[in-house]
């Protein structure tokens, strides 16, 4: 298995309440990461994640309308720190693009509201392969359920059948077989749509 060199979270957005800020800090503490939080006079929070090797990560949360918002990027060289950040993004419905760097490639994970919606493999020379895309099955079913094009088709076919039946009463007997063939075809289509 390829060894991860680093994980960079780019375009990261996390919005936390005061209670969630405490939980956020605990996600890192329970992962064995030393963490320091500073609160400034304006209400902003600075969360420093230490890894003991001099490459500490600082997350600046801006106090906005009673919430703490982190918008930015950060790079982790330790898997434990990167995994803790992944758990935090997932738990607190964050949005981010995480790029995991390996020797000859990188894997890019796109998060929306805490859920991975796409995983892309990228290699030198412009090679790019989508490995995973999220399928929201409930939304797909709801879309199908809300479709009205079938009902519209049924109504259109019923209207055509009614017109042909009216026409059948008025036309010469020689055209009746032609109209009956069209009626048979429309009846089959109607049956298929109603099924």
BALOBA-1460 file (C-alpha; in Angstrom, 3 decimals):
// residues 195
<rec num="1" residu="x" x="0.000" y="0.000" z="0.000"/>
<rec num="2" residu="x" x="1.256" y="3.479" z="-0.879"/>
<rec num="3" residu="x" x="2.499" y="5.638" z="1.983"/>
<rec num="4" residu="x" x="0.711" y="8.928" z="2.469"/>
<rec num="5" residu="x" x="3.152" y="11.846" z="2.491"/>
<rec num="6" residu="x" x="0.739" y="14.615" z="3.485"/>
<rec num="7" residu="x" x="-2.899" y="15.620" z="3.470"/>
<rec num="8" residu="x" x="-3.940" y="19.131" z="2.538"/>
<rec num="9" residu="x" x="-7.444" y="20.413" z="3.214"/>
<rec num="10" residu="x" x="-8.104" y="23.195" z="0.733"/>
<rec num="11" residu="x" x="-11.206" y="25.374" z="0.521"/>
<rec num="12" residu="x" x="-12.299" y="24.125" z="3.930"/>
<rec num="13" residu="x" x="-15.420" y="25.592" z="5.525"/>
<rec num="14" residu="x" x="-16.635" y="24.600" z="9.000"/>
<rec num="15" residu="x" x="-19.292" y="26.483" z="10.973"/>
<rec num="16" residu="x" x="-19.598" y="25.657" z="14.681"/>
<rec num="17" residu="x" x="-21.737" y="26.744" z="17.600"/>
<rec num="18" residu="x" x="-20.030" y="27.321" z="20.948"/>
<rec num="19" residu="x" x="-20.956" y="23.807" z="22.131"/>
<rec num="20" residu="x" x="-19.717" y="22.323" z="18.856"/>
<rec num="21" residu="x" x="-16.417" y="24.182" z="19.238"/>
<rec num="22" residu="x" x="-15.804" y="22.240" z="22.453"/>
<rec num="23" residu="x" x="-16.700" y="18.980" z="20.687"/>
<rec num="24" residu="x" x="-14.418" y="19.936" z="17.784"/>
<rec num="25" residu="x" x="-11.465" y="20.325" z="20.143"/>
<rec num="26" residu="x" x="-12.337" y="16.990" z="21.790"/>
<rec num="27" residu="x" x="-12.229" y="15.181" z="18.408"/>
<rec num="28" residu="x" x="-8.520" y="16.003" z="18.237"/>
<rec num="29" residu="x" x="-7.837" y="15.329" z="21.922"/>
<rec num="30" residu="x" x="-9.397" y="11.866" z="21.725"/>
<rec num="31" residu="x" x="-7.171" y="11.158" z="18.707"/>
<rec num="32" residu="x" x="-4.095" y="11.811" z="20.872"/>
<rec num="33" residu="x" x="-3.264" y="15.195" z="19.352"/>
<rec num="34" residu="x" x="-2.024" y="17.963" z="21.629"/>
<rec num="35" residu="x" x="-4.184" y="20.987" z="21.088"/>
<rec num="36" residu="x" x="-4.231" y="24.542" z="22.392"/>
<rec num="37" residu="x" x="-7.123" y="26.910" z="21.937"/>
<rec num="38" residu="x" x="-6.893" y="30.658" z="22.361"/>
<rec num="39" residu="x" x="-9.829" y="33.014" z="22.585"/>
<rec num="40" residu="x" x="-9.331" y="36.616" z="21.543"/>
<rec num="41" residu="x" x="-11.160" y="39.725" z="22.776"/>
<rec num="42" residu="x" x="-13.188" y="39.947" z="19.567"/>
<rec num="43" residu="x" x="-14.473" y="36.371" z="20.096"/>
<rec num="44" residu="x" x="-12.281" y="34.736" z="17.468"/>
<rec num="45" residu="x" x="-10.721" y="31.380" z="18.347"/>
<rec num="46" residu="x" x="-7.310" y="30.094" z="17.363"/>
<rec num="47" residu="x" x="-6.888" y="26.329" z="17.568"/>
<rec num="48" residu="x" x="-3.294" y="25.065" z="17.360"/>
<rec num="49" residu="x" x="-2.724" y="21.374" z="16.671"/>
<rec num="50" residu="x" x="0.750" y="20.265" z="17.756"/>
<rec num="51" residu="x" x="2.518" y="17.264" z="16.326"/>
<rec num="52" residu="x" x="5.772" y="17.603" z="18.277"/>
<rec num="53" residu="x" x="7.897" y="18.052" z="15.148"/>
<rec num="54" residu="x" x="7.604" y="21.804" z="14.669"/>
<rec num="55" residu="x" x="4.962" y="21.686" z="11.936"/>
<rec num="56" residu="x" x="1.997" y="22.771" z="14.026"/>
<rec num="57" residu="x" x="-1.292" y="23.505" z="12.281"/>
<rec num="58" residu="x" x="-3.225" y="26.641" z="13.200"/>
<rec num="59" residu="x" x="-6.946" y="26.909" z="12.531"/>
<rec num="60" residu="x" x="-8.380" y="30.422" z="12.889"/>
<rec num="61" residu="x" x="-12.112" y="30.504" z="13.629"/>
<rec num="62" residu="x" x="-13.765" y="33.863" z="13.079"/>
<rec num="63" residu="x" x="-16.673" y="34.751" z="15.360"/>
<rec num="64" residu="x" x="-19.645" y="35.523" z="13.082"/>
<rec num="65" residu="x" x="-23.228" y="36.011" z="14.293"/>
<rec num="66" residu="x" x="-22.927" y="33.672" z="17.273"/>
<rec num="67" residu="x" x="-20.989" y="30.971" z="15.396"/>
<rec num="68" residu="x" x="-17.350" y="30.166" z="14.805"/>
<rec num="69" residu="x" x="-16.360" y="29.873" z="11.155"/>
<rec num="70" residu="x" x="-13.172" y="28.418" z="9.730"/>
<rec num="71" residu="x" x="-12.523" y="29.199" z="6.064"/>
<rec num="72" residu="x" x="-9.093" y="28.240" z="4.904"/>
<rec num="73" residu="x" x="-6.543" y="25.584" z="4.190"/>
<rec num="74" residu="x" x="-4.293" y="23.399" z="6.310"/>
<rec num="75" residu="x" x="-1.742" y="20.648" z="5.733"/>
<rec num="76" residu="x" x="-1.166" y="17.608" z="7.941"/>
<rec num="77" residu="x" x="1.918" y="15.401" z="7.768"/>
<rec num="78" residu="x" x="0.752" y="12.923" z="10.394"/>
<rec num="79" residu="x" x="-2.037" y="10.478" z="9.521"/>
<rec num="80" residu="x" x="-3.599" y="10.799" z="12.998"/>
<rec num="81" residu="x" x="-4.076" y="14.559" z="12.583"/>
<rec num="82" residu="x" x="-5.451" y="14.193" z="9.047"/>
<rec num="83" residu="x" x="-7.877" y="11.489" z="10.192"/>
<rec num="84" residu="x" x="-9.047" y="13.638" z="13.101"/>
<rec num="85" residu="x" x="-9.722" y="16.509" z="10.685"/>
<rec num="86" residu="x" x="-11.646" y="14.118" z="8.418"/>
<rec num="87" residu="x" x="-13.771" y="13.034" z="11.404"/>
<rec num="88" residu="x" x="-14.377" y="16.671" z="12.340"/>
<rec num="89" residu="x" x="-15.449" y="17.643" z="8.814"/>
<rec num="90" residu="x" x="-17.804" y="14.694" z="8.740"/>
<rec num="91" residu="x" x="-19.230" y="15.233" z="12.248"/>
<rec num="92" residu="x" x="-19.780" y="18.971" z="11.857"/>
<rec num="93" residu="x" x="-21.086" y="18.898" z="8.261"/>
<rec num="94" residu="x" x="-18.105" y="20.753" z="6.834"/>
<rec num="95" residu="x" x="-17.314" y="21.402" z="3.200"/>
<rec num="96" residu="x" x="-13.786" y="20.760" z="1.952"/>
<rec num="97" residu="x" x="-11.491" y="19.443" z="-0.691"/>
<rec num="98" residu="x" x="-8.914" y="17.106" z="0.839"/>
<rec num="99" residu="x" x="-5.868" y="16.167" z="-1.195"/>
<rec num="100" residu="x" x="-3.925" y="13.134" z="0.014"/>
<rec num="101" residu="x" x="-0.420" y="13.152" z="-1.443"/>
<rec num="102" residu="x" x="1.448" y="9.946" z="-2.212"/>
<rec num="103" residu="x" x="4.769" y="9.385" z="-4.011"/>
<rec num="104" residu="x" x="3.453" y="9.363" z="-7.593"/>
<rec num="105" residu="x" x="-0.142" y="10.509" z="-7.310"/>
<rec num="106" residu="x" x="-2.728" y="12.236" z="-5.184"/>
<rec num="107" residu="x" x="-6.259" y="11.355" z="-4.196"/>
<rec num="108" residu="x" x="-8.735" y="14.232" z="-3.967"/>
<rec num="109" residu="x" x="-11.804" y="13.922" z="-1.741"/>
<rec num="110" residu="x" x="-14.634" y="16.451" z="-2.110"/>
<rec num="111" residu="x" x="-16.849" y="16.862" z="0.957"/>
<rec num="112" residu="x" x="-20.240" y="18.566" z="0.971"/>
<rec num="113" residu="x" x="-22.073" y="18.911" z="4.279"/>
<rec num="114" residu="x" x="-19.799" y="16.267" z="5.813"/>
<rec num="115" residu="x" x="-20.318" y="13.656" z="3.084"/>
<rec num="116" residu="x" x="-17.747" y="12.566" z="0.507"/>
<rec num="117" residu="x" x="-19.403" y="13.280" z="-2.837"/>
<rec num="118" residu="x" x="-16.471" y="12.574" z="-5.146"/>
<rec num="119" residu="x" x="-13.048" y="10.913" z="-5.051"/>
<rec num="120" residu="x" x="-10.631" y="11.621" z="-7.889"/>
<rec num="121" residu="x" x="-7.216" y="10.097" z="-8.557"/>
<rec num="122" residu="x" x="-4.725" y="12.510" z="-10.123"/>
<rec num="123" residu="x" x="-1.331" y="11.575" z="-11.593"/>
<rec num="124" residu="x" x="1.444" y="13.531" z="-13.335"/>
<rec num="125" residu="x" x="0.849" y="14.340" z="-16.974"/>
<rec num="126" residu="x" x="-2.765" y="15.370" z="-16.468"/>
<rec num="127" residu="x" x="-4.126" y="11.865" z="-15.806"/>
<rec num="128" residu="x" x="-7.365" y="12.097" z="-13.855"/>
<rec num="129" residu="x" x="-9.814" y="9.346" z="-12.939"/>
<rec num="130" residu="x" x="-13.026" y="9.674" z="-10.938"/>
<rec num="131" residu="x" x="-12.984" y="6.761" z="-8.505"/>
<rec num="132" residu="x" x="-16.243" y="7.471" z="-6.660"/>
<rec num="133" residu="x" x="-19.280" y="9.721" z="-6.946"/>
<rec num="134" residu="x" x="-22.013" y="9.936" z="-4.359"/>
<rec num="135" residu="x" x="-25.469" y="8.870" z="-5.480"/>
<rec num="136" residu="x" x="-28.229" y="10.302" z="-3.325"/>
<rec num="137" residu="x" x="-30.732" y="7.511" z="-3.794"/>
<rec num="138" residu="x" x="-33.467" y="9.240" z="-1.806"/>
<rec num="139" residu="x" x="-33.236" y="12.353" z="-3.992"/>
<rec num="140" residu="x" x="-33.200" y="10.177" z="-7.131"/>
<rec num="141" residu="x" x="-36.341" y="8.357" z="-5.974"/>
<rec num="142" residu="x" x="-38.003" y="11.660" z="-5.066"/>
<rec num="143" residu="x" x="-37.190" y="13.024" z="-8.527"/>
<rec num="144" residu="x" x="-38.693" y="9.961" z="-10.174"/>
<rec num="145" residu="x" x="-41.742" y="10.194" z="-7.911"/>
<rec num="146" residu="x" x="-42.226" y="13.867" z="-8.773"/>
<rec num="147" residu="x" x="-41.972" y="13.301" z="-12.518"/>
<rec num="148" residu="x" x="-45.125" y="14.228" z="-14.387"/>
<rec num="149" residu="x" x="-44.011" y="13.534" z="-17.939"/>
<rec num="150" residu="x" x="-45.570" y="10.048" z="-17.860"/>
<rec num="151" residu="x" x="-48.938" y="11.480" z="-16.808"/>
<rec num="152" residu="x" x="-48.661" y="14.113" z="-19.525"/>
<rec num="153" residu="x" x="-47.945" y="11.400" z="-22.110"/>
<rec num="154" residu="x" x="-50.941" y="9.392" z="-20.903"/>
<rec num="155" residu="x" x="-53.215" y="12.418" z="-21.231"/>
<rec num="156" residu="x" x="-51.860" y="13.158" z="-24.721"/>
<rec num="157" residu="x" x="-52.459" y="9.562" z="-25.878"/>
<rec num="158" residu="x" x="-55.989" y="9.588" z="-24.429"/>
<rec num="159" residu="x" x="-56.712" y="12.809" z="-26.316"/>
<rec num="160" residu="x" x="-55.379" y="11.259" z="-29.572"/>
<rec num="161" residu="x" x="-57.534" y="8.157" z="-29.018"/>
<rec num="162" residu="x" x="-60.626" y="10.320" z="-28.485"/>
<rec num="163" residu="x" x="-59.894" y="12.279" z="-31.678"/>
<rec num="164" residu="x" x="-59.413" y="9.085" z="-33.673"/>
<rec num="165" residu="x" x="-62.656" y="7.595" z="-32.293"/>
<rec num="166" residu="x" x="-64.546" y="10.749" z="-33.258"/>
<rec num="167" residu="x" x="-62.921" y="10.702" z="-36.688"/>
<rec num="168" residu="x" x="-63.718" y="6.992" z="-37.116"/>
<rec num="169" residu="x" x="-67.469" y="7.733" z="-36.825"/>
<rec num="170" residu="x" x="-67.279" y="10.411" z="-39.515"/>
<rec num="171" residu="x" x="-64.989" y="8.910" z="-42.179"/>
<rec num="172" residu="x" x="-65.635" y="6.631" z="-45.101"/>
<rec num="173" residu="x" x="-65.608" y="2.876" z="-44.257"/>
<rec num="174" residu="x" x="-62.459" y="2.373" z="-46.347"/>
<rec num="175" residu="x" x="-60.370" y="4.401" z="-43.834"/>
<rec num="176" residu="x" x="-61.641" y="2.495" z="-40.765"/>
<rec num="177" residu="x" x="-58.914" y="-0.245" z="-40.868"/>
<rec num="178" residu="x" x="-56.205" y="2.449" z="-41.018"/>
<rec num="179" residu="x" x="-57.716" y="4.253" z="-38.007"/>
<rec num="180" residu="x" x="-58.145" y="0.938" z="-36.149"/>
<rec num="181" residu="x" x="-54.436" y="0.180" z="-36.632"/>
<rec num="182" residu="x" x="-53.535" y="3.600" z="-35.145"/>
<rec num="183" residu="x" x="-55.974" y="3.013" z="-32.267"/>
<rec num="184" residu="x" x="-54.411" y="-0.399" z="-31.570"/>
<rec num="185" residu="x" x="-50.933" y="1.132" z="-31.488"/>
<rec num="186" residu="x" x="-52.051" y="3.960" z="-29.162"/>
<rec num="187" residu="x" x="-53.857" y="1.447" z="-26.888"/>
<rec num="188" residu="x" x="-50.626" y="-0.570" z="-26.521"/>
<rec num="189" residu="x" x="-48.603" y="2.545" z="-25.693"/>
<rec num="190" residu="x" x="-51.256" y="3.642" z="-23.185"/>
<rec num="191" residu="x" x="-51.235" y="0.233" z="-21.529"/>
<rec num="192" residu="x" x="-47.425" y="0.292" z="-21.249"/>
<rec num="193" residu="x" x="-47.389" y="3.789" z="-19.721"/>
<rec num="194" residu="x" x="-50.139" y="2.993" z="-17.213"/>
<rec num="195" residu="x" x="-48.332" y="-0.167" z="-16.130"/>
